[in-house]
Amino acid sequence: MERMLLLMSLLARFVVAEVLLGDVDEPLPISDVSAVAGFKAKIPCDIDPPIKDETVIMVFWYKDEKDGEPIYSVDVRGRQIAQARLWSDPYVFGERAVMKTDVKPAELEIDPLESTDGGVYRCRVDFKNSPTKNQKINLTVIVPPKKPVIYTGARNLAKILQPFNEGSEMSLLCEVIGGLPPPRVTWYFNDEVLDDTYTQEHDDITINRLDIRRVTRNFLRTRLICKANNTQLMMPLTSEVILDVNLKPLVVNITNKRFHLSALRTYEIECVSSGSRPEAVITWWKGTHQVKHMARNFADNPNVTRSVLSYVPTIEDDGKFLTCRAENPVVPNSALEDKWHLLVHYAPVVSIKLGSSLKANDINEGDDVYFECDVRANPRSYKLLWFKDGKELHQNATAGIILPGGRSLVLQSVTKSSAGEYSCMAANVEGKSASRSVTLEVMYAPICKDGSSTQVVGALKHETISLVCGVQSKPPPTTFHWTFNNSGELMSVPATKYAQVKPLSLITNHWHGSRLNYTPENDMDYGTVACWARNRIGVQRTPCLFQIIVAGKPYPLQNCTALQSTGPYAYRMGHEDFKATDSRDADWLIVRCSEGFDGGLPLTNYELEVYSEENVYHVNTIYLNHTDRSGSSGPVFEVPGLEPGRNYRLHLYAVNAKGRSDPVVLEPVTLKGVAMYTTGRGISDETTDYSLLVACFAGGITAICILIVGITLTLYRRNHPMQTTKAQAAETMQYESKEDRPAAPAATNEAHRDDLKEQINADDVPDDDPDVIPSKTVERRPDIFEPGYASSKPSERAKDFRCLEDLDYPSPSSVLHAKDSWVYPNGYAEKSEKSLSPIRPSTLPVHRTHDIYTRSLRVQESCI
C-alpha cells in the first residue's frame, strides 16, 4: 500500500511537472524595471499564493536563464517565511542582493547596483500544493555620466568667475564623459534653456557648444549652467560659470563748460564718467596732444569716475577742442569722448612795423613815413592808440600827424624831432596791450649839440683852452671846419694859433665832435670861434660858436648870513640821516650867500670849510654843486654836528673852472644852548647860575625903572597940568623905550664899535664902483651888521628892532650867537636899490675881521 501511495505521488508530481513544463514554454509577460548603477535596485516578485491556506515553499531567481541555475533562492520549507533560508550566488550578487518578503510585492533588492546587473530576471515561486508561479522582469541598469566640464573656446578650463568683455564674442564648451544611455547635455541661463543641442563624440563623450556672438551688459554676474541627464531617477549633473563682464563706459560729460575762457587764467574743468567696469581711466586732450600732469582723478563710487583738470588756456588754444576721454583699459575700443570747442578771449597781441615800402636806414628830413599796427585780439579791439617815446599821439594835420583810421599812422615831412620810439596800443574787454617799440631814425644835417649855438669860454692870455665842437647828426659828420671872427669879418685862424685834431669817433650815442686847441696871445685874439660840420645829408646851417673872453677865478661870495636851526627844521631840509640820540646833535647851522661875479666862467660849485678855534685845521668841508640846493640868488649851506657853546670859523668859496675865489670868513660862530629856552635839555650849573643872575638883575633894573618913571610922571603932571594928551603919550613912549633897552656895555666897547662902523662905511662903497649905490636910510641895515653893540641913539635903536612877538620865525632857541651880538633868524639886510652888475666884479670888501655879513628882508625891533 505504501509503495502504491509513493508511486501515485511520483506520478502526480510528474504530471504536475509536465503541466508546468508546458507552462514554461509559453511566453511569459515581462515587466520593466530601471535602476541606476551605484544606487539601490528593487526587482519585484509576487509571491502571494493563488488560494487560501496555500504556503510558499521555495522562491528561485534566474537571470537570462543562465545554465538553468538559480542565482538567488529563498527556502521556506518547514519555516515561517520570515525565517526562510536565503542563498545568493557569490559570482553574481554575493552579498549585494537580499529578498524582501515583508513588502508587497516582494522585492529582490540589489545594493549597490552594478552596470553588469542589467538583464531579464525570472522569479519562480513554488507553493506547497498549488502550481509554480513564474514572473519575468527586465532590469535596465542606467549608468550616470560624469560631472560636466566647461571649457572656453580655446579649450581652456573655464573659471568659476569667467571674465568677458562687453561686446566681445563668447564661446563655451560643456563636455560630459560616459553615461548609459548617453546623457542629454543642456545649457541653462536664468533657469531657462539656452541651448539643448548636443552631440556625441567617440561613443562615450557628449558635448554642447554654446556660442554668444555679442556679450551684453545683461550677462554681468549671470550664471550659465550646463546640465547632463540620462534618467529621471536622479538629479541631473551640473557645472556652472559666473560671467564677469568688463563693461565699457556708458557716458562721459564735461560738466562745467563755459561759453568762453580768458587766456592765462586758471580754470577747474570737471569731467564725469559712469558705467565702466572696472572704473574708467579719464584722460584730457587738447587737439591731438594729451594734457598731462594737470589732472586729478577721483573714484566717487565703483561705477563713477571724476577728473578735475587745472587748465590755463593760451592764445593758441582759441578754436581748438578740449576733449575728455573715458576708457576702460581692459576693453578694446571702449573709449568715449566729450569735446568742448574752446573760445578763448585774450588781450590784444600787438605788433608794429614800418611801412613795407620804406627803408629804416634811409629816411631823411622831409620824407613821409607811415607805420602799420597789427592787432590780434578776441574779442575784437575797440580802441587803438599810437605813442611816441611813451606819449600818446593825436590827429594833428598841422604837425603832420595823420591817423587815417584803421591801423595806420602817417607822419608827413618828418624832421629830426620826429625820430624816436613809436609803438601802438590796442584794448578790448580783456585788457590792453602795447607793442614793442620801433625806432624811427631820421637822417639830418649836423646841428649843434643840445641846440646850443653859442658858448662863452673864459681864457687867460697865453693859456691854451680846448674847444670841443659837439654836433648831432645822422649819419655821423665826415668833416669839420673852424673859423675865427673878432671884428665882424670871417677869417681863417693862423695855423700857429691852434692845432686841428682828428675828428672824434662816436663820443656818445647821440653826438660827435671835433676838438680845437686855442691859445689867445693878445687882446685881438679874443672873439668868436665858429665850427661847421658836414655829413652826407649836407652842411651844418648854423655854426657852433665859442665866445672867447678874458676869464679868471670867481669873485668872493656876498652877503653871507648864518643862522641856527633846530632839529625839526633841519629834518624838513631833507637830512633825516643826521638824526642823533644826543639832543645837541639836532642843532644845525644854515648859511646863505649871494653870488658875486663868476670870473667869466660858469660857477661849478661852492665850498664851505668849518674851523674850530681849538684846532688850526678845518674840521669839516661841505661841497655844494652849482645846481644843487642853490637858488637864483646864491647857495644855501646846511652845517650839521656843531656843538653848542664852541666857537667856529666858516670859510666860504665860489668855484669855477679857473679855481676858488678868495674866502668869505664868518667868525666867531657859536651855537647857543637851546636849554635856556626849552625844556628837556640839560645845561651846566654855570650857565644856569649866569642866567639866573641876569634874570634877577634885569628884574631889579626893571622895577627901579618903573618906580622912577611913575614918580617922574606924577611930578610932571603936577607941574604941567595943561599938557596935551598927545605929548603925554609921546613922552610915555619915549620913557618906555628907554626903560626897555638893556644895559649898555662898557664905554670902550662902544668906542670900538663907532670906529669900526666908520671904517666899514668908508669901505662899503668905493668911489671907483659906480654900480653900487650906498643906502643911507635908517630902515635899511648895512651889509656889515654888529647887533651886539648898543646904539648911542635911542631913535636908531628903536627903528632897528621890533617886538619879537610879531616874528614868524623859530623860537629864541634858534638864535645864532656870534660873539656878544644876537642875530635873529631871517634878520637879513635888505638889498640895495641897484643890484650888483653880473658882468663887472663887485669891489665891496669880502672879508672883515669879527664881521657877520647879513641881508635883511625886513627890519626887526626888539621889545626885550
C-alpha positions in Angstrom: 0.0 0.0 0.0 2.8 2.4 0.9 4.6 1.7 -2.3 1.3 2.3 -4.2 1.0 5.7 -2.4 4.6 6.5 -3.2 4.1 5.6 -6.8 1.0 7.6 -7.1 2.7 10.6 -5.5 5.5 10.4 -8.0 3.1 10.1 -10.8 1.2 13.1 -9.7 4.4 15.1 -9.4 5.4 14.0 -12.9 2.0 15.1 -14.2 2.3 18.4 -12.4 5.9 18.8 -13.8 4.7 18.1 -17.3 2.0 20.7 -16.8 4.5 23.2 -15.5 6.9 22.5 -18.3 4.2 23.1 -20.7 3.6 26.5 -19.0 7.2 27.4 -19.2 7.3 27.0 -22.8 4.6 29.6 -23.1 5.8 33.2 -23.3 5.5 35.0 -20.0 4.8 38.7 -19.8 7.8 40.9 -18.9 7.7 43.9 -16.7 10.4 46.6 -17.0 12.4 47.9 -14.1 15.0 50.6 -14.4 17.7 51.4 -11.8 20.8 53.5 -11.6 24.1 51.8 -11.3 25.7 52.6 -8.0 22.4 53.0 -6.3 19.8 50.5 -4.9 17.7 48.5 -7.3 14.4 46.7 -6.5 13.2 43.9 -8.6 9.5 43.0 -7.7 8.2 39.4 -7.5 4.7 38.5 -6.5 4.9 35.5 -4.0 1.3 35.6 -2.8 -0.4 32.0 -3.1 -3.3 31.7 -5.5 -5.6 30.1 -3.0 -6.1 30.4 0.7 -4.2 28.2 3.0 -1.5 27.8 0.5 2.0 28.4 1.5 5.2 29.2 -0.3 7.9 26.6 -0.2 10.6 27.9 -2.5 11.5 31.1 -4.4 14.1 30.9 -7.1 15.7 33.9 -9.1 17.2 33.3 -12.6 19.0 35.7 -14.8 19.0 35.3 -18.6 18.3 31.5 -18.0 22.0 31.2 -17.3 22.6 27.4 -17.4 19.3 26.9 -15.7 20.8 27.5 -12.4 19.2 30.0 -9.9 21.3 33.0 -8.8 19.3 33.5 -5.7 16.9 31.3 -3.7 14.6 31.5 -0.7 13.9 28.3 1.2 10.8 28.4 3.3 10.3 24.7 3.9 9.4 23.9 7.4 9.7 27.5 8.5 8.0 30.7 8.5 8.8 32.9 5.6 10.4 35.5 7.8 12.9 32.8 8.9 13.5 31.5 5.4 16.9 30.5 4.4 18.4 32.8 1.8 21.1 31.9 -0.7 22.9 34.2 -3.2 25.3 33.2 -5.9 28.6 34.6 -4.9 29.6 35.1 -8.5 26.5 37.1 -9.4 25.3 39.1 -6.4 27.1 37.9 -3.4 26.0 39.9 -0.5 24.6 42.7 -2.6 21.2 41.0 -3.0 18.6 40.3 -0.4 14.9 39.2 -0.7 12.4 41.4 1.0 9.3 39.4 1.7 7.7 41.8 4.1 6.6 44.1 1.4 4.1 43.6 -1.4 5.0 42.6 -3.8 8.2 41.1 -2.5 11.4 42.5 -3.9 14.8 41.4 -4.7 16.9 44.3 -3.5 20.4 44.8 -5.1 22.6 47.4 -3.4 24.6 48.8 -5.0 23.6 48.0 -8.5 26.3 47.4 -11.0 26.2 48.0 -14.7 26.5 44.3 -15.3 23.4 43.6 -13.3 21.1 44.5 -16.1 19.1 41.8 -17.9 16.0 39.7 -17.8 15.3 38.2 -14.5 12.8 35.3 -13.8 11.2 34.8 -10.4 9.9 31.3 -9.8 7.6 30.7 -6.7 6.9 27.1 -5.6 3.8 26.5 -3.4 3.0 23.6 -1.3 0.0 22.4 -3.3 -0.5 25.0 -6.0 1.3 25.2 -9.2 4.5 27.1 -9.5 4.3 30.8 -10.5 6.9 32.4 -12.9 7.4 36.1 -13.5 9.9 37.9 -15.8 11.3 41.3 -15.1 13.6 43.2 -17.5 16.1 45.2 -15.3 17.6 48.1 -17.1 20.7 49.5 -15.4 21.3 53.2 -16.1 24.9 54.3 -15.8 25.1 58.1 -14.9 27.6 60.2 -16.7 30.4 62.0 -15.1 30.1 65.7 -14.0 30.1 68.1 -16.9 33.3 70.1 -17.6 33.1 73.6 -19.1 35.8 74.9 -21.4 36.3 78.2 -23.1 36.6 78.5 -26.8 40.3 78.0 -26.6 39.8 74.7 -24.8 40.9 76.3 -21.5 39.2 75.2 -18.4 36.7 77.8 -17.6 36.9 79.6 -14.2 34.1 79.8 -11.9 34.2 83.6 -12.4 35.0 83.8 -16.1 35.8 87.3 -17.4 34.5 88.5 -20.7 34.5 91.9 -22.4 31.3 93.7 -23.3 30.7 93.5 -27.0 33.0 90.6 -27.5 32.1 87.0 -28.6 31.7 84.3 -26.1 32.2 80.6 -26.7 31.8 77.9 -24.0 32.0 74.1 -24.4 30.3 71.7 -22.0 31.7 68.2 -22.2 30.2 65.1 -20.5 32.1 61.7 -20.4 30.2 58.4 -20.1 26.6 57.7 -19.3 24.4 54.9 -20.4 22.3 55.7 -22.1 24.2 58.7 -23.4 23.1 61.8 -21.5 21.4 64.9 -22.7 23.6 68.0 -22.3 21.8 71.3 -21.9 22.8 75.0 -21.3 20.6 77.0 -19.0 20.5 80.8 -18.5 18.5 82.1 -15.6 16.7 78.7 -15.3 15.7 78.8 -18.9 17.1 76.6 -21.6 19.6 78.5 -23.6 20.9 75.7 -25.8 19.9 71.9 -25.8 21.8 70.8 -28.9 24.5 68.3 -28.0 26.5 65.7 -29.9 28.3 62.5 -29.1 31.9 62.0 -29.9 34.0 58.9 -29.5 30.9 56.9 -28.2 31.4 58.0 -24.6 31.7 61.8 -24.9 28.8 64.1 -25.2 29.3 67.8 -25.8 27.3 71.0 -26.1 29.0 74.2 -27.6 27.5 77.5 -26.6 28.3 80.5 -28.9 27.3 84.1 -28.0 28.0 86.5 -30.8 28.0 89.6 -28.6 28.3 89.8 -24.8 25.9 92.5 -23.4 25.7 94.1 -20.1 22.9 91.7 -19.2 25.5 88.9 -18.8 27.2 90.6 -15.9 27.1 88.3 -12.8 24.8 85.8 -14.5 25.1 82.0 -14.1 25.5 79.7 -17.1 24.7 76.1 -16.1 25.5 73.0 -18.1 23.3 70.0 -17.1 23.9 66.4 -18.0 21.0 63.9 -17.5 20.1 60.4 -18.8 17.4 59.3 -16.3 14.6 60.7 -14.3 15.7 58.5 -11.4 18.4 61.0 -10.3 19.1 64.8 -10.4 21.0 66.0 -13.4 24.7 66.5 -13.0 25.6 70.2 -13.4 28.5 72.6 -13.8 28.3 76.4 -13.9 30.3 79.5 -14.6 29.6 83.1 -13.4 30.2 85.7 -16.1 32.4 88.6 -15.0 31.8 91.1 -17.8 34.2 94.1 -18.3 31.9 97.0 -19.2 32.5 99.9 -21.4 31.8 103.5 -20.1 28.3 104.4 -20.7 28.6 108.2 -20.5 31.3 110.9 -20.3 30.5 114.5 -19.8 32.4 117.8 -19.2 30.1 119.2 -16.5 31.1 122.9 -16.4 31.6 124.1 -19.9 31.7 127.8 -20.4 30.8 130.0 -23.3 34.3 131.4 -23.4 37.5 131.4 -21.4 40.0 134.1 -20.7 43.6 133.5 -21.6 46.2 132.9 -18.9 43.5 132.4 -16.2 43.3 129.1 -14.3 40.1 127.1 -14.6 39.0 123.9 -12.8 37.3 121.8 -15.6 35.4 118.7 -14.3 34.6 115.6 -16.3 32.5 112.7 -15.0 32.2 109.2 -16.5 29.9 106.3 -15.4 29.1 102.8 -16.4 32.6 101.4 -16.7 33.7 98.2 -15.0 36.4 98.3 -13.8 36.5 102.1 -13.3 37.3 104.1 -16.4 40.6 105.9 -16.9 40.0 109.6 -17.8 42.5 111.5 -20.0 42.4 115.0 -21.3 43.4 116.1 -24.8 43.9 119.4 -26.4 43.7 119.0 -30.1 45.8 115.9 -30.8 48.1 116.3 -27.8 47.4 114.8 -24.4 47.4 117.2 -21.4 49.4 115.5 -18.6 50.3 116.3 -15.0 47.4 118.8 -14.6 44.5 116.5 -13.8 43.4 114.8 -10.6 41.2 111.7 -10.8 38.7 110.6 -8.2 36.6 107.4 -7.9 33.3 108.6 -6.3 32.0 105.0 -6.4 32.9 101.8 -8.3 30.8 102.9 -11.2 31.5 106.7 -11.4 34.9 108.3 -12.1 35.6 112.0 -11.9 38.5 114.0 -13.1 39.4 117.7 -12.5 41.7 119.5 -14.8 43.6 122.7 -13.8 43.6 124.3 -17.2 45.2 127.6 -18.2 44.1 128.5 -21.7 46.6 130.2 -24.0 46.0 132.3 -27.1 46.9 129.4 -29.3 44.1 127.3 -27.8 41.4 129.5 -29.3 39.4 127.4 -31.7 40.8 124.1 -30.5 38.9 121.2 -28.9 39.4 120.3 -25.3 38.5 116.6 -25.1 37.7 114.5 -22.1 38.2 110.8 -22.9 36.9 108.0 -20.7 38.2 104.5 -21.5 38.2 101.0 -19.9 41.8 99.9 -20.3 40.9 96.2 -20.5 38.2 96.6 -23.1 39.4 97.4 -26.5 37.7 100.2 -28.4 35.8 101.2 -25.3 36.7 104.9 -25.3 34.0 107.6 -25.1 34.8 111.3 -25.6 33.2 114.6 -24.8 34.6 117.5 -26.9 34.5 121.2 -26.0 35.1 123.7 -28.7 37.2 126.4 -27.0 36.5 130.1 -27.4 39.4 131.8 -25.7 39.3 135.6 -25.1 42.6 137.3 -24.7 44.0 140.8 -24.5 45.3 142.1 -27.9 48.6 140.9 -29.2 50.0 144.0 -30.9 53.0 144.5 -33.2 54.2 147.5 -35.1 56.2 147.8 -38.3 57.5 150.4 -40.6 55.7 150.7 -43.9 56.7 147.9 -46.3 57.8 150.4 -48.9 60.2 152.2 -46.6 63.8 151.5 -45.6 64.5 152.1 -42.0 68.1 153.4 -42.6 67.2 155.7 -45.5 64.7 158.2 -44.1 65.6 161.8 -44.4 64.1 165.0 -43.2 61.1 165.9 -45.3 60.1 162.4 -46.2 56.7 160.9 -45.4 56.6 157.9 -43.1 53.9 155.6 -42.2 53.5 152.8 -39.6 51.3 149.7 -39.6 49.9 148.2 -36.4 48.9 144.5 -36.5 46.4 143.6 -33.8 45.2 140.1 -33.0 42.5 140.0 -30.3 39.5 138.1 -29.2 37.0 139.8 -28.9 38.0 142.5 -31.4 39.7 145.5 -30.1 37.6 148.7 -29.7 40.5 151.2 -29.3 43.8 151.8 -31.0 46.3 154.3 -29.7 49.7 155.5 -31.0 52.6 156.6 -28.9 56.0 158.3 -29.5 58.5 158.0 -26.7 55.7 157.0 -24.3 53.5 159.9 -25.1 50.2 159.5 -26.9 49.8 160.9 -30.4 46.7 162.6 -31.6 45.5 163.7 -35.0 47.3 166.9 -35.9 47.4 167.8 -39.5 49.4 170.9 -38.8 52.2 168.9 -37.1 52.0 166.3 -39.9 50.5 163.6 -37.7 47.7 161.8 -39.6 45.6 159.0 -38.3 43.6 157.8 -41.3 41.7 155.2 -39.4 42.2 151.5 -39.4 45.6 150.6 -38.1 48.0 153.1 -39.7 49.9 156.2 -38.6 51.2 158.7 -41.2 53.9 161.2 -40.4 54.2 163.9 -43.1 57.5 165.7 -43.7 59.4 164.2 -40.8 62.1 166.3 -39.0 64.8 165.5 -36.6 62.3 165.8 -33.7 60.2 163.0 -35.4 62.9 160.5 -34.6 62.1 158.3 -31.6 60.4 155.1 -30.3 57.0 154.5 -31.8 54.5 152.0 -30.6 50.8 151.3 -30.7 48.4 150.0 -28.1 45.1 148.2 -28.6 42.4 147.5 -26.0 39.4 145.1 -25.7 37.3 143.8 -22.9 40.1 141.5 -21.7 42.6 144.4 -21.3 45.1 146.4 -23.3 48.5 145.6 -24.7 51.2 147.7 -26.2 53.6 146.7 -29.0 57.3 146.7 -28.8 58.7 150.0 -29.9 60.1 150.6 -33.4 62.9 153.1 -33.6 62.5 155.8 -36.3 65.8 157.3 -37.3 65.7 160.4 -39.3 68.8 161.4 -41.2 69.6 165.1 -40.9 72.5 167.5 -41.4 74.6 168.4 -38.4 73.3 170.8 -35.7 74.9 171.9 -32.5 74.6 169.6 -29.6 71.7 170.1 -27.3 70.6 173.0 -29.6 73.1 175.4 -28.1 74.8 177.6 -30.6 77.0 180.0 -28.5 79.2 179.1 -25.6 81.1 181.7 -23.5 84.6 180.5 -22.7 86.9 182.4 -20.4 90.6 182.2 -21.1 93.8 184.0 -19.9 96.4 185.2 -22.2 98.9 182.6 -23.3 96.6 180.0 -21.8 95.7 177.1 -24.1 92.0 176.1 -24.0 90.3 173.1 -25.6 87.2 173.8 -27.6 85.0 170.8 -28.4 82.6 171.3 -31.2 79.8 168.9 -30.4 77.2 168.3 -33.1 74.3 165.9 -33.5 73.8 164.3 -36.9 72.7 161.2 -38.7 74.8 159.8 -40.2 77.9 161.0 -38.3 79.7 164.0 -39.7 82.5 163.4 -42.2 84.4 166.8 -41.9 84.7 169.8 -39.6 85.7 173.4 -40.4 86.8 176.1 -38.0 86.8 179.9 -38.4 87.6 183.0 -36.2 86.0 186.4 -36.1 87.0 189.3 -33.9 85.7 192.3 -35.8 82.7 191.1 -37.8 84.8 189.6 -40.6 85.2 185.9 -41.0 88.8 184.8 -41.3 90.9 181.7 -41.0 92.7 181.1 -37.9 96.5 181.1 -38.4 98.0 177.6 -38.0 100.2 178.8 -35.2 97.1 179.7 -33.1 95.6 176.2 -33.0 96.1 172.6 -33.7 93.4 170.8 -35.6 92.9 167.3 -34.2 91.4 164.3 -35.9 87.6 164.3 -35.6 86.5 162.2 -32.7 84.6 159.0 -33.4 81.4 158.4 -31.6 81.7 160.3 -28.3 78.4 159.2 -27.0 75.4 157.6 -28.6 73.9 160.9 -29.6 76.6 163.4 -30.7 80.0 163.7 -32.3 82.7 166.3 -32.2 86.0 167.9 -33.1 88.5 169.5 -30.7 90.4 172.7 -31.3 93.2 173.8 -29.0 93.2 177.6 -28.9 95.7 180.0 -27.3 94.9 183.8 -27.1 98.2 185.8 -27.3 96.8 189.3 -27.2 93.6 191.3 -27.0 92.9 190.8 -30.7 92.7 187.0 -30.1 89.5 187.3 -28.1 86.4 187.0 -30.3 84.2 184.3 -31.8 85.4 180.9 -33.0 82.9 179.1 -35.2 82.7 175.4 -36.2 80.9 173.8 -39.1 80.3 170.1 -39.7 79.3 168.2 -42.9 77.8 164.7 -43.5 76.2 163.1 -46.5 73.0 164.9 -45.9 74.5 168.3 -46.1 76.5 171.1 -44.4 75.6 172.5 -41.0 73.4 175.5 -41.4 74.1 177.3 -38.2 77.6 177.0 -36.8 78.6 176.3 -33.2 80.0 179.5 -31.7 82.5 179.9 -28.9 82.8 183.4 -27.5 86.3 183.7 -26.1 86.6 186.3 -23.3 89.2 187.1 -20.7 88.5 184.9 -17.7 89.7 184.2 -14.2 88.7 182.9 -10.8 85.3 183.9 -9.5 84.9 186.8 -7.0 84.1 186.1 -3.4 80.5 185.5 -2.3 78.5 188.4 -0.9 76.1 189.0 1.9 76.7 185.7 3.7 74.5 185.0 6.7 74.4 182.3 9.3 71.5 181.3 11.5 70.8 178.4 13.8 68.0 175.9 13.1 66.8 173.2 15.5 66.3 169.6 14.6 62.8 169.7 13.1 63.8 172.4 10.6 66.8 170.5 9.6 64.8 167.4 9.0 62.5 169.3 6.7 65.6 170.3 4.7 65.9 166.6 3.8 68.7 165.5 6.1 66.9 162.7 8.0 70.2 160.7 8.1 71.6 163.1 10.7 69.2 162.3 13.4 71.1 161.6 16.6 70.4 160.4 20.0 72.1 163.4 21.7 69.7 166.3 21.6 72.6 168.7 20.9 73.3 166.9 17.6 69.9 168.1 16.4 71.2 171.7 16.0 72.0 172.9 12.6 73.6 175.9 11.0 72.0 177.4 7.9 74.4 179.6 5.8 73.1 181.7 2.9 75.1 183.8 0.5 74.7 185.8 -2.7 76.7 185.1 -5.8 79.4 187.6 -6.9 81.0 187.9 -10.4 81.7 184.4 -11.8 85.0 185.4 -13.3 83.8 184.9 -16.9 83.2 181.2 -16.5 80.2 179.3 -15.1 80.4 178.5 -11.5 80.8 174.8 -10.9 80.3 174.5 -7.2 80.6 176.2 -3.8 82.6 175.2 -0.8 82.3 175.8 2.9 85.0 175.0 5.4 84.4 174.8 9.1 87.3 175.6 11.5 87.3 175.3 15.3 89.2 177.8 17.4 90.7 174.9 19.3 92.2 173.4 16.1 94.0 175.2 13.4 92.9 172.7 10.7 89.4 172.7 9.4 87.2 170.1 10.9 84.6 169.8 8.0 84.3 170.7 4.3 80.9 170.9 2.6 80.7 170.9 -1.2 77.6 172.2 -3.0 77.1 171.8 -6.7 76.0 174.8 -8.6 72.6 173.4 -9.3 72.1 171.6 -6.0 70.2 173.4 -3.3 71.1 176.8 -4.6 68.5 179.4 -5.6 68.9 182.2 -8.2 70.5 184.4 -5.6 73.2 182.1 -4.3 74.0 179.0 -2.4 72.4 177.7 0.8 74.7 175.5 3.1 73.5 173.2 5.9 76.2 172.6 8.5 75.3 169.7 11.0 77.2 168.4 14.0 78.3 171.7 15.6 78.5 171.7 19.4 76.7 174.5 21.4 79.0 176.9 23.2 82.0 176.3 21.0 83.4 179.0 18.6 83.8 178.2 14.9 85.1 179.9 11.9 83.5 179.5 8.5 85.3 180.0 5.1 83.1 180.1 2.0 84.3 179.9 -1.6 82.8 180.1 -5.1 84.5 177.8 -7.6 84.7 177.9 -11.4 87.0 176.1 -13.9 89.8 178.6 -13.0 89.8 177.8 -9.3 88.4 179.0 -6.0 87.6 182.6 -5.1 89.0 184.4 -2.1 87.3 183.2 1.1 84.5 184.9 2.9 85.1 184.4 6.6 82.4 184.2 9.2 83.7 184.2 12.8 83.2 183.6 15.6 80.1 181.5 15.1 78.7 179.9 18.2 75.6 177.7 18.6 73.6 178.9 21.6 72.5 176.1 24.0 68.8 175.5 23.4 68.2 174.5 27.1 67.9 178.2 28.0 64.6 178.5 26.3 63.1 175.0 26.1 62.6 172.1 28.5 64.1 168.7 28.2 67.8 169.6 27.7 70.4 169.7 30.3 72.7 172.7 30.8 75.7 173.3 33.0 75.4 174.8 36.5 77.5 177.8 35.4 75.0 178.6 32.6 72.1 178.2 35.0 73.6 180.5 37.6 74.5 183.1 35.0 71.0 183.1 33.5 69.5 183.4 37.0 71.8 186.3 37.8 70.9 188.1 34.6 67.2 187.5 35.2 67.5 188.8 38.7 69.5 191.8 37.6 67.1 192.6 34.8 64.1 192.3 37.1 65.7 194.6 39.6 66.5 197.2 37.0 63.0 197.0 35.5 61.4 197.5 38.9 63.6 200.5 39.6 62.9 202.0 36.2 59.1 201.6 36.6 59.3 203.3 40.0 61.4 206.2 38.6 59.0 206.6 35.6 56.0 206.6 37.9 57.5 209.2 40.2 58.5 211.3 37.2 55.1 211.1 35.6 53.4 212.2 38.8 55.7 215.2 39.2 55.4 216.1 35.6 51.6 216.1 35.7 51.6 218.2 38.7 54.0 220.8 37.2 52.3 220.7 33.7 48.6 220.2 34.1 47.7 221.7 30.7 50.0 219.3 28.6 48.1 217.8 25.7 47.3 214.1 25.7 49.4 213.6 22.5 52.5 215.0 24.1 52.0 212.9 27.2 51.6 209.8 25.1 54.8 210.5 23.1 56.7 211.2 26.3 55.4 208.0 27.8 56.5 206.1 24.7 60.0 207.7 24.9 60.4 206.7 28.6 59.1 203.2 28.0 61.5 202.7 25.1 64.3 203.9 27.3 63.3 201.6 30.1 63.1 198.6 27.7 66.7 199.0 26.5 69.1 196.6 28.0 72.1 197.9 29.9 74.8 199.5 27.7 78.2 197.7 27.5 81.4 199.3 28.6 82.5 202.6 27.0 85.5 201.0 25.4 83.3 198.6 23.5 81.1 201.5 22.3 84.0 203.5 21.2 85.4 200.5 19.4 82.1 199.9 17.7 82.0 203.5 16.4 85.5 203.3 14.9 84.7 200.0 13.3 81.4 201.3 11.9 83.1 204.4 10.4 85.7 202.1 8.7 83.0 199.9 7.3 81.0 202.9 6.0 84.1 204.2 4.3 84.9 200.8 2.7 81.4 199.7 1.7 81.1 201.7 -1.5 84.3 202.8 -3.1 84.4 205.7 -5.4 85.6 203.6 -8.4 82.5 201.5 -8.4 79.6 203.4 -10.0 77.3 200.4 -10.0 76.9 200.3 -6.2 74.8 202.9 -4.5 75.1 203.1 -0.8 72.0 203.1 1.2 71.7 205.7 3.9 68.2 205.2 5.1 67.8 204.3 8.7 65.3 201.4 8.0 67.8 199.5 5.8 70.7 197.9 7.6 74.2 197.9 6.2 75.9 194.7 4.8 78.0 194.7 7.9 75.8 194.1 10.9 77.0 194.1 14.5 73.9 193.9 16.8 76.0 193.1 19.8 76.9 196.8 20.4 74.4 199.2 21.9 73.4 202.2 19.8 74.1 205.6 21.2 71.0 206.9 19.6 67.7 205.7 21.1 65.8 206.6 17.9 68.0 204.4 15.8 67.8 201.6 18.3 64.0 201.8 18.3 64.0 201.5 14.5 66.4 198.6 14.3 64.2 196.2 16.3 60.5 195.5 16.5 58.7 193.5 19.1 59.7 189.8 19.0 56.0 188.9 19.4 55.5 189.8 15.7 58.1 187.4 14.4 57.1 184.3 12.5 60.5 182.7 12.9 61.8 180.0 15.2 61.8 180.5 19.0 64.7 182.2 20.8 66.3 178.7 21.0 67.0 179.1 17.3 69.0 182.3 17.6 72.6 182.3 16.4 75.0 183.8 18.9 78.1 185.5 17.4 80.5 187.0 20.0 78.4 189.4 22.1 75.8 190.1 19.4 72.4 188.5 18.6 71.4 187.7 15.0 67.8 186.8 14.8 66.6 184.3 12.2 65.8 185.8 8.8 67.2 189.1 10.0 68.9 189.9 6.8 69.8 193.3 5.5 67.7 194.3 2.5 69.3 194.5 -0.9 70.2 197.9 -2.2 68.0 199.6 -4.8 70.5 198.7 -7.6 71.9 195.2 -7.6 75.5 194.4 -8.5 76.4 194.0 -12.1 76.6 190.4 -13.2 79.4 191.2 -15.6 81.7 193.6 -13.7 83.1 192.4 -10.4 82.0 193.9 -7.2 84.5 196.0 -5.3 82.8 195.5 -1.9 85.1 194.2 0.7 84.7 190.4 1.0 86.2 190.0 4.4 86.1 191.9 7.6 87.5 190.7 10.9 84.8 189.9 13.5 82.1 190.9 11.0 79.0 188.9 10.0 77.5 189.6 6.6 73.8 189.6 6.6 70.9 190.7 4.5 67.5 191.5 6.0 64.1 191.2 4.3 62.7 193.5 7.0 64.0 195.4 9.9 63.3 193.8 13.3 62.6 195.6 16.5 63.1 194.2 19.9 61.0 194.8 23.0 63.4 193.0 25.3 
